[in-house]
Amino acid sequence: MAMALEAGAQKARFTLSWSCMDSFATLNGELDRVNHCLDHALTICLFVDGRFGSFSTNLLQLETLGPFLQKAVSTVRMLAEDPCRDLPDPARTARDARTGRELGLLDPAYASINAARRLDLAGKAAIFPEMGNKELRSDTGMTYRLISEEGEYSDTLTDQLVIDSNGLRCRHTETAFEYGVETTIQDSEGRKYSGYWWDSSPLLERLDLRFLGRTAMERAAAQIAPENPESGKYNLVVDSECASRLVNPLLKALGGYSLQQRNSFLEGTLGTQVFSEGLTLVDRPRTPGRSGSKLFDSEGVATKEAPIIEGGIVRTYYINTYIARKMNTTATVEEALRPVLLPYLSPVLGERPSTLDRKAILEKVKNGILVTGFNGGNNNSSTGDFSYGIEGFLFEEGRITRPVREMLITGNFLTLWNHLLAAGDDARFCMSKLIPTLAFENVDFSS
């Protein structure tokens, strides 16, 4: 920082990031690949004579950084002036992220994990040695064999320090333990299907490896012999594993860049009800011990729990310092770091059960199509129109009857979310976006 100011910058922000990841991959229960990745980088934002420039380097020796910063300042002086660029108001920045450990996201167990322990975890999670190439039977009575299993255990330590010339100093340190597995099965007619499942946690003791491989295999087996229904309007239920696909476009439309570029279908909706009263989405970025939690954004602005959409009313735009100055509006945090969609059941579905998971929602909705995966597609951020390829299951009277594949859903997000029937309480805590099982009525499906 001192060298940057001495070189001629009036203001500056430095972000030092460091990460270390180790992974052990298995193929059919045997060790297949070992990776060790170590990465560090220094991101430098310089404010020089009304101009702005951003730079990055991984050469962190002081004798190298001095000349680098001098050249960087000279480069910024050649750019056009940008009066909207500035550091955030110090009153808005985080003051409670001094050690990086305030949220309890650093597992002390990480320090004692060695190669033997990683190999043991990866090996114990594999199911192929026990179940590979045996005749198995799915829940629907179909026979199949597990012919391939690819699993990967990984653990990661990340550390980030952000300082600026206004006195900001905040740090975030986190561990992550993850296991993902993809299985391939073959049915009695030689057709192959794949299924994937995973889990992740900042704390090793919360990583449950026991059922991941079996779940992936059962998800593959459930796809045997798909048969698509006719095109038309159906109730749509979206599994919590992929439901964030329908929330991400809302968050993007609430972002400052989309709003400033007039490329948002939610422009001008702040404080107005544009969605079903059943949609309540809040940001909870300060939940201790949970993935996605963080005390500050990339500018160092302090995060806080706040409603994003409340009862269908848009409550927040996400606008950083630069975009706020360009739009002449109030700056907020840069983005929703840990959005949580709260449970809801439409009155037309009757009384709410004690548990509102996927099974309960299927029973309440009775008939429709359950989506368990999206296969490509796109959406128009200006209009909210969307078209997605899907795979999943037809369900009747609350029970899954047969798999469907390569169908297409189309519509508009404003219309879709105004036909919200239910939002569950079964969001997966391994995700940074806690979006539960969702249900909508009268959605267009085509084969």
GUVEXTOR-193624 format. One record per residue (C-alpha): x negated, y negated, z. Coordinates in nm, 3 decimals, padded with zeros to 5 digits, m for minus. Layout:
<atoms>
+---------+---------+---------+
|      xx |      yy |      zz |
+---------+---------+---------+
|       X |       Y |       Z |
...
+---------+---------+---------+
</atoms>
This chain:
<atoms>
+---------+---------+---------+
|      xx |      yy |      zz |
+---------+---------+---------+
|  00.000 |  00.000 |  00.000 |
| m00.278 | m00.239 |  00.090 |
| m00.456 | m00.171 | m00.240 |
| m00.137 | m00.233 | m00.440 |
| m00.075 | m00.569 | m00.274 |
| m00.438 | m00.667 | m00.310 |
| m00.419 | m00.581 | m00.680 |
| m00.142 | m00.838 | m00.727 |
|  00.189 | m00.667 | m00.653 |
|  00.424 | m00.877 | m00.440 |
|  00.623 | m00.572 | m00.328 |
|  00.582 | m00.195 | m00.358 |
|  00.732 |  00.138 | m00.264 |
|  00.537 |  00.462 | m00.236 |
|  00.689 |  00.811 | m00.220 |
|  00.452 |  01.093 | m00.132 |
|  00.599 |  01.439 | m00.201 |
|  00.444 |  01.775 | m00.119 |
|  00.583 |  02.126 | m00.161 |
|  00.467 |  02.484 | m00.132 |
|  00.666 |  02.782 | m00.261 |
|  00.592 |  03.153 | m00.243 |
|  00.807 |  03.411 | m00.419 |
|  00.805 |  03.789 | m00.444 |
|  01.009 |  03.935 | m00.730 |
|  01.112 |  04.299 | m00.759 |
|  01.227 |  04.509 | m01.052 |
|  01.430 |  04.816 | m00.961 |
|  01.299 |  04.801 | m00.608 |
|  00.930 |  04.774 | m00.694 |
|  00.711 |  04.465 | m00.675 |
|  00.706 |  04.300 | m01.017 |
|  00.568 |  03.947 | m00.973 |
|  00.413 |  03.722 | m00.708 |
|  00.405 |  03.342 | m00.740 |
|  00.240 |  03.076 | m00.527 |
|  00.315 |  02.717 | m00.627 |
|  00.162 |  02.415 | m00.456 |
|  00.259 |  02.069 | m00.577 |
|  00.203 |  01.714 | m00.464 |
|  00.269 |  01.378 | m00.625 |
|  00.265 |  01.008 | m00.545 |
|  00.540 |  00.799 | m00.704 |
|  00.463 |  00.426 | m00.711 |
|  00.714 |  00.146 | m00.769 |
|  00.555 | m00.195 | m00.824 |
|  00.721 | m00.537 | m00.825 |
|  00.489 | m00.783 | m00.994 |
|  00.573 | m01.144 | m01.092 |
|  00.943 | m01.065 | m01.143 |
|  00.865 | m00.748 | m01.335 |
|  00.896 | m00.381 | m01.237 |
|  00.712 | m00.061 | m01.320 |
|  00.719 |  00.298 | m01.193 |
|  00.419 |  00.532 | m01.202 |
|  00.328 |  00.879 | m01.081 |
|  00.001 |  01.056 | m01.011 |
| m00.126 |  01.366 | m00.835 |
| m00.482 |  01.236 | m00.805 |
| m00.473 |  01.117 | m00.446 |
| m00.836 |  01.035 | m00.370 |
| m00.877 |  00.674 | m00.259 |
| m01.160 |  00.612 | m00.503 |
| m00.925 |  00.718 | m00.785 |
| m00.616 |  00.538 | m00.661 |
| m00.782 |  00.195 | m00.647 |
| m00.854 |  00.167 | m01.021 |
| m00.523 |  00.340 | m01.099 |
| m00.326 |  00.076 | m00.906 |
| m00.518 | m00.209 | m01.067 |
| m00.434 | m00.076 | m01.414 |
| m00.074 | m00.017 | m01.308 |
| m00.033 | m00.378 | m01.194 |
| m00.184 | m00.500 | m01.521 |
|  00.060 | m00.280 | m01.713 |
|  00.361 | m00.417 | m01.524 |
|  00.254 | m00.773 | m01.609 |
|  00.297 | m00.686 | m01.978 |
|  00.663 | m00.587 | m01.929 |
|  00.967 | m00.808 | m01.964 |
|  01.095 | m00.982 | m01.654 |
|  01.376 | m00.804 | m01.470 |
|  01.518 | m01.024 | m01.192 |
|  01.756 | m00.750 | m01.076 |
|  01.473 | m00.528 | m00.953 |
|  01.405 | m00.545 | m00.580 |
|  01.352 | m00.337 | m00.270 |
|  01.662 | m00.265 | m00.061 |
|  01.756 | m00.496 |  00.223 |
|  01.557 | m00.373 |  00.527 |
|  01.877 | m00.384 |  00.732 |
|  02.013 | m00.100 |  00.517 |
|  01.712 |  00.132 |  00.538 |
|  01.669 |  00.433 |  00.763 |
|  01.506 |  00.375 |  01.102 |
|  01.573 |  00.720 |  01.252 |
|  01.368 |  00.941 |  01.017 |
|  01.027 |  00.901 |  01.176 |
|  00.903 |  01.260 |  01.208 |
|  01.100 |  01.429 |  00.929 |
|  01.230 |  01.690 |  01.173 |
|  01.529 |  01.504 |  01.315 |
|  01.787 |  01.721 |  01.133 |
|  01.640 |  02.055 |  01.241 |
|  01.566 |  02.167 |  00.886 |
|  01.210 |  02.283 |  00.952 |
|  01.204 |  02.645 |  01.067 |
|  00.907 |  02.718 |  01.299 |
|  00.920 |  03.077 |  01.170 |
|  00.779 |  02.958 |  00.837 |
|  00.429 |  02.921 |  00.981 |
|  00.410 |  03.291 |  01.069 |
|  00.531 |  03.433 |  00.737 |
|  00.258 |  03.610 |  00.542 |
|  00.243 |  03.817 |  00.223 |
|  00.328 |  04.141 |  00.401 |
|  00.641 |  03.987 |  00.553 |
|  00.753 |  03.846 |  00.218 |
|  00.704 |  04.182 |  00.050 |
|  00.901 |  04.350 |  00.327 |
|  01.193 |  04.108 |  00.291 |
|  01.203 |  04.147 | m00.088 |
|  01.181 |  04.526 | m00.065 |
|  01.450 |  04.567 |  00.200 |
|  01.696 |  04.363 | m00.004 |
|  01.669 |  04.591 | m00.309 |
|  01.948 |  04.848 | m00.360 |
|  01.819 |  05.021 | m00.675 |
|  01.612 |  05.284 | m00.487 |
|  01.930 |  05.399 | m00.317 |
|  02.193 |  05.348 | m00.588 |
|  02.011 |  05.331 | m00.921 |
|  02.128 |  05.558 | m01.204 |
|  02.391 |  05.728 | m00.989 |
|  02.752 |  05.758 | m01.099 |
|  02.950 |  05.494 | m00.914 |
|  03.312 |  05.387 | m00.918 |
|  03.451 |  05.033 | m00.917 |
|  03.749 |  04.911 | m00.714 |
|  03.965 |  04.962 | m01.023 |
|  03.851 |  05.323 | m01.068 |
|  03.604 |  05.262 | m01.353 |
|  03.285 |  05.469 | m01.351 |
|  02.947 |  05.309 | m01.410 |
|  02.576 |  05.330 | m01.334 |
|  02.339 |  05.069 | m01.197 |
|  02.064 |  05.059 | m01.460 |
|  01.865 |  04.750 | m01.359 |
|  01.812 |  04.523 | m01.060 |
|  01.598 |  04.207 | m01.059 |
|  01.559 |  04.043 | m00.719 |
|  01.350 |  03.754 | m00.592 |
|  01.278 |  03.640 | m00.239 |
|  01.125 |  03.292 | m00.198 |
|  01.044 |  03.049 |  00.078 |
|  00.961 |  02.682 |  00.034 |
|  00.827 |  02.403 |  00.252 |
|  00.885 |  02.047 |  00.129 |
|  00.767 |  01.724 |  00.287 |
|  00.842 |  01.369 |  00.172 |
|  00.724 |  01.035 |  00.303 |
|  00.865 |  00.702 |  00.175 |
|  00.718 |  00.362 |  00.268 |
|  00.766 |  00.015 |  00.126 |
|  00.615 | m00.328 |  00.176 |
|  00.919 | m00.443 |  00.374 |
|  00.823 | m00.211 |  00.659 |
|  01.018 |  00.102 |  00.559 |
|  00.874 |  00.430 |  00.681 |
|  01.085 |  00.745 |  00.665 |
|  01.006 |  01.113 |  00.634 |
|  01.196 |  01.432 |  00.550 |
|  01.059 |  01.783 |  00.610 |
|  01.252 |  02.098 |  00.522 |
|  01.213 |  02.472 |  00.477 |
|  01.426 |  02.687 |  00.248 |
|  01.455 |  03.065 |  00.239 |
|  01.633 |  03.218 | m00.060 |
|  01.709 |  03.552 | m00.218 |
|  01.877 |  03.594 | m00.557 |
|  01.953 |  03.917 | m00.738 |
|  02.085 |  04.005 | m01.084 |
|  02.212 |  04.355 | m01.152 |
|  02.299 |  04.522 | m01.481 |
|  02.542 |  04.811 | m01.495 |
|  02.651 |  05.040 | m01.779 |
|  03.001 |  05.181 | m01.802 |
|  03.103 |  05.523 | m01.929 |
|  03.119 |  05.396 | m02.287 |
|  02.769 |  05.247 | m02.282 |
|  02.874 |  04.882 | m02.245 |
|  02.654 |  04.667 | m02.020 |
|  02.761 |  04.398 | m01.774 |
|  02.558 |  04.173 | m01.545 |
|  02.634 |  04.023 | m01.207 |
|  02.443 |  03.773 | m00.992 |
|  02.457 |  03.678 | m00.624 |
|  02.236 |  03.476 | m00.392 |
|  02.199 |  03.318 | m00.053 |
|  01.983 |  03.039 |  00.088 |
|  01.922 |  02.876 |  00.424 |
|  01.681 |  02.630 |  00.587 |
|  01.642 |  02.887 |  00.867 |
|  01.519 |  03.240 |  00.801 |
|  01.742 |  03.395 |  01.066 |
|  02.051 |  03.279 |  00.873 |
|  01.942 |  03.449 |  00.550 |
|  02.148 |  03.769 |  00.532 |
|  01.994 |  04.005 |  00.276 |
|  02.205 |  04.311 |  00.352 |
|  02.488 |  04.277 |  00.103 |
|  02.350 |  04.055 | m00.174 |
|  02.253 |  04.335 | m00.413 |
|  02.575 |  04.524 | m00.357 |
|  02.779 |  04.208 | m00.414 |
|  02.596 |  04.139 | m00.741 |
|  02.658 |  04.497 | m00.853 |
|  03.028 |  04.482 | m00.764 |
|  03.064 |  04.153 | m00.951 |
|  02.916 |  04.321 | m01.258 |
|  03.138 |  04.629 | m01.225 |
|  03.451 |  04.414 | m01.192 |
|  03.397 |  04.291 | m01.549 |
|  03.439 |  04.633 | m01.711 |
|  03.696 |  04.650 | m01.994 |
|  03.806 |  04.285 | m02.021 |
|  04.137 |  04.205 | m02.190 |
|  04.236 |  03.844 | m02.249 |
|  04.597 |  03.729 | m02.209 |
|  04.767 |  03.515 | m02.471 |
|  04.681 |  03.146 | m02.495 |
|  04.900 |  02.916 | m02.292 |
|  04.941 |  02.732 | m01.963 |
|  04.840 |  02.921 | m01.649 |
|  04.771 |  02.846 | m01.287 |
|  04.397 |  02.813 | m01.242 |
|  04.205 |  02.933 | m00.936 |
|  03.831 |  02.858 | m00.929 |
|  03.597 |  03.063 | m00.711 |
|  03.393 |  02.867 | m00.455 |
|  03.073 |  02.994 | m00.618 |
|  03.136 |  02.775 | m00.925 |
|  03.400 |  02.523 | m00.812 |
|  03.145 |  02.239 | m00.796 |
|  03.154 |  02.239 | m01.177 |
|  03.487 |  02.056 | m01.150 |
|  03.364 |  01.811 | m00.884 |
|  03.031 |  01.706 | m01.038 |
|  03.197 |  01.497 | m01.315 |
|  03.390 |  01.302 | m01.048 |
|  03.070 |  01.224 | m00.859 |
|  02.894 |  01.120 | m01.179 |
|  03.185 |  00.892 | m01.271 |
|  03.155 |  00.726 | m00.928 |
|  02.784 |  00.660 | m00.984 |
|  02.645 |  00.316 | m01.050 |
|  02.473 |  00.397 | m01.379 |
|  02.797 |  00.528 | m01.535 |
|  02.994 |  00.230 | m01.403 |
|  02.740 | m00.029 | m01.516 |
|  02.721 |  00.125 | m01.864 |
|  03.105 |  00.129 | m01.887 |
|  03.081 |  00.503 | m01.929 |
|  03.302 |  00.617 | m01.641 |
|  03.664 |  00.730 | m01.644 |
|  03.685 |  00.605 | m01.282 |
|  03.583 |  00.247 | m01.359 |
|  03.807 | m00.001 | m01.177 |
|  03.967 |  00.260 | m00.952 |
|  03.803 |  00.167 | m00.620 |
|  04.074 |  00.151 | m00.353 |
|  04.344 |  00.296 | m00.577 |
|  04.510 |  00.636 | m00.575 |
|  04.428 |  00.817 | m00.896 |
|  04.425 |  01.178 | m00.772 |
|  04.658 |  01.410 | m00.584 |
|  04.698 |  01.324 | m00.216 |
|  04.557 |  01.669 | m00.147 |
|  04.210 |  01.569 | m00.268 |
|  03.987 |  01.452 |  00.016 |
|  03.614 |  01.455 | m00.048 |
|  03.370 |  01.327 |  00.215 |
|  02.994 |  01.293 |  00.226 |
|  02.836 |  01.454 |  00.534 |
|  02.462 |  01.410 |  00.479 |
|  02.362 |  01.410 |  00.845 |
|  02.480 |  01.757 |  00.950 |
|  02.194 |  01.919 |  01.144 |
|  02.052 |  02.244 |  01.014 |
|  02.245 |  02.248 |  00.685 |
|  02.125 |  02.245 |  00.324 |
|  02.155 |  01.908 |  00.154 |
|  02.137 |  01.702 |  00.472 |
|  01.908 |  01.400 |  00.463 |
|  01.881 |  01.074 |  00.656 |
|  01.788 |  00.855 |  00.358 |
|  01.814 |  00.833 | m00.020 |
|  01.531 |  00.782 | m00.270 |
|  01.513 |  00.409 | m00.188 |
|  01.497 |  00.479 |  00.185 |
|  01.852 |  00.353 |  00.243 |
|  02.012 |  00.519 |  00.545 |
|  02.281 |  00.774 |  00.469 |
|  02.606 |  00.797 |  00.666 |
|  02.918 |  01.008 |  00.680 |
|  03.182 |  00.841 |  00.468 |
|  03.489 |  00.926 |  00.259 |
|  03.436 |  00.951 | m00.115 |
|  03.797 |  01.021 | m00.213 |
|  04.053 |  01.017 |  00.065 |
|  04.405 |  01.145 |  00.004 |
|  04.347 |  01.088 | m00.367 |
|  04.228 |  00.728 | m00.313 |
|  03.880 |  00.638 | m00.440 |
|  03.689 |  00.498 | m00.142 |
|  03.326 |  00.476 | m00.254 |
|  03.109 |  00.393 | m00.552 |
|  02.744 |  00.502 | m00.537 |
|  02.537 |  00.202 | m00.639 |
|  02.167 |  00.151 | m00.571 |
|  01.998 | m00.185 | m00.522 |
|  01.911 | m00.239 | m00.889 |
|  02.255 | m00.157 | m01.030 |
|  02.428 | m00.356 | m00.756 |
|  02.232 | m00.667 | m00.855 |
|  02.311 | m00.610 | m01.225 |
|  02.682 | m00.570 | m01.144 |
|  02.683 | m00.847 | m00.880 |
|  02.837 | m00.613 | m00.626 |
|  02.753 | m00.455 | m00.292 |
|  02.491 | m00.181 | m00.285 |
|  02.560 |  00.153 | m00.118 |
|  02.357 |  00.473 | m00.097 |
|  02.236 |  00.605 | m00.430 |
|  02.444 |  00.923 | m00.439 |
|  02.654 |  01.162 | m00.234 |
|  02.396 |  01.400 | m00.087 |
|  02.624 |  01.657 |  00.079 |
|  02.983 |  01.622 | m00.048 |
|  03.241 |  01.833 |  00.135 |
|  03.590 |  01.895 | m00.007 |
|  03.841 |  01.941 |  00.273 |
|  04.110 |  02.215 |  00.286 |
|  04.455 |  02.150 |  00.143 |
|  04.768 |  02.349 |  00.061 |
|  05.050 |  02.202 | m00.145 |
|  05.392 |  02.213 |  00.026 |
|  05.528 |  02.403 | m00.274 |
|  05.313 |  02.701 | m00.169 |
|  05.466 |  02.724 |  00.180 |
|  05.300 |  02.739 |  00.519 |
|  04.925 |  02.736 |  00.546 |
|  04.772 |  03.065 |  00.664 |
|  04.510 |  03.073 |  00.939 |
|  04.238 |  03.135 |  00.680 |
|  04.252 |  02.964 |  00.342 |
|  04.001 |  03.171 |  00.147 |
|  04.017 |  03.300 | m00.209 |
|  04.233 |  03.598 | m00.119 |
|  04.487 |  03.382 |  00.065 |
|  04.501 |  03.129 | m00.221 |
|  04.559 |  03.402 | m00.480 |
|  04.845 |  03.535 | m00.269 |
|  04.999 |  03.189 | m00.239 |
|  04.961 |  03.096 | m00.607 |
|  05.081 |  03.448 | m00.710 |
|  05.010 |  03.438 | m01.085 |
|  04.739 |  03.288 | m01.302 |
|  04.371 |  03.319 | m01.396 |
|  04.084 |  03.327 | m01.148 |
|  03.764 |  03.172 | m01.284 |
|  03.441 |  03.316 | m01.144 |
|  03.200 |  03.161 | m01.394 |
|  03.166 |  02.888 | m01.656 |
|  02.996 |  02.962 | m01.987 |
|  02.896 |  02.636 | m02.148 |
|  03.128 |  02.354 | m02.241 |
|  03.120 |  01.978 | m02.194 |
|  03.311 |  01.676 | m02.070 |
|  03.352 |  01.318 | m02.184 |
|  03.238 |  01.089 | m01.903 |
|  03.429 |  00.792 | m02.050 |
|  03.770 |  00.958 | m02.080 |
|  03.749 |  01.253 | m01.840 |
|  03.840 |  01.503 | m02.112 |
|  03.677 |  01.845 | m02.074 |
|  03.643 |  02.180 | m02.245 |
|  03.475 |  02.476 | m02.071 |
|  03.421 |  02.840 | m02.155 |
|  03.515 |  03.066 | m01.864 |
|  03.511 |  03.423 | m01.741 |
|  03.711 |  03.570 | m01.458 |
|  04.028 |  03.767 | m01.392 |
|  04.400 |  03.764 | m01.455 |
|  04.594 |  03.794 | m01.130 |
|  04.960 |  03.883 | m01.082 |
|  05.162 |  03.868 | m00.761 |
|  04.845 |  03.766 | m00.582 |
|  04.641 |  04.068 | m00.695 |
|  04.361 |  04.080 | m00.953 |
|  04.476 |  04.299 | m01.242 |
|  04.211 |  04.281 | m01.516 |
|  03.898 |  04.089 | m01.621 |
|  03.903 |  03.820 | m01.888 |
|  03.608 |  03.683 | m02.087 |
|  03.530 |  03.416 | m02.344 |
|  03.842 |  03.211 | m02.282 |
|  03.848 |  02.832 | m02.297 |
|  04.008 |  02.580 | m02.061 |
|  04.075 |  02.226 | m02.180 |
|  04.224 |  01.917 | m02.023 |
|  04.152 |  01.588 | m01.850 |
|  04.009 |  01.554 | m01.500 |
|  04.266 |  01.294 | m01.392 |
|  04.547 |  01.525 | m01.497 |
|  04.379 |  01.834 | m01.353 |
|  04.322 |  01.688 | m01.008 |
|  04.676 |  01.552 | m00.998 |
|  04.792 |  01.913 | m01.030 |
|  04.590 |  02.036 | m00.731 |
|  04.769 |  02.321 | m00.555 |
|  04.511 |  02.421 | m00.296 |
|  04.159 |  02.372 | m00.167 |
|  04.024 |  02.644 |  00.059 |
|  03.807 |  02.654 |  00.367 |
|  03.555 |  02.900 |  00.222 |
|  03.279 |  02.676 |  00.084 |
|  02.937 |  02.846 |  00.088 |
|  02.698 |  02.680 |  00.334 |
|  02.399 |  02.777 |  00.121 |
|  02.503 |  02.508 | m00.126 |
|  02.436 |  02.135 | m00.101 |
|  02.786 |  02.065 | m00.236 |
|  03.045 |  02.232 | m00.013 |
|  03.328 |  02.294 | m00.257 |
|  03.572 |  02.573 | m00.164 |
|  03.805 |  02.784 | m00.376 |
|  04.034 |  02.551 | m00.573 |
|  04.374 |  02.603 | m00.734 |
|  04.553 |  02.396 | m01.000 |
|  04.879 |  02.440 | m01.189 |
|  04.961 |  02.422 | m01.561 |
|  04.611 |  02.438 | m01.709 |
|  04.562 |  02.508 | m02.082 |
|  04.383 |  02.836 | m02.159 |
|  04.300 |  02.963 | m02.505 |
|  04.145 |  03.288 | m02.623 |
+---------+---------+---------+
</atoms>
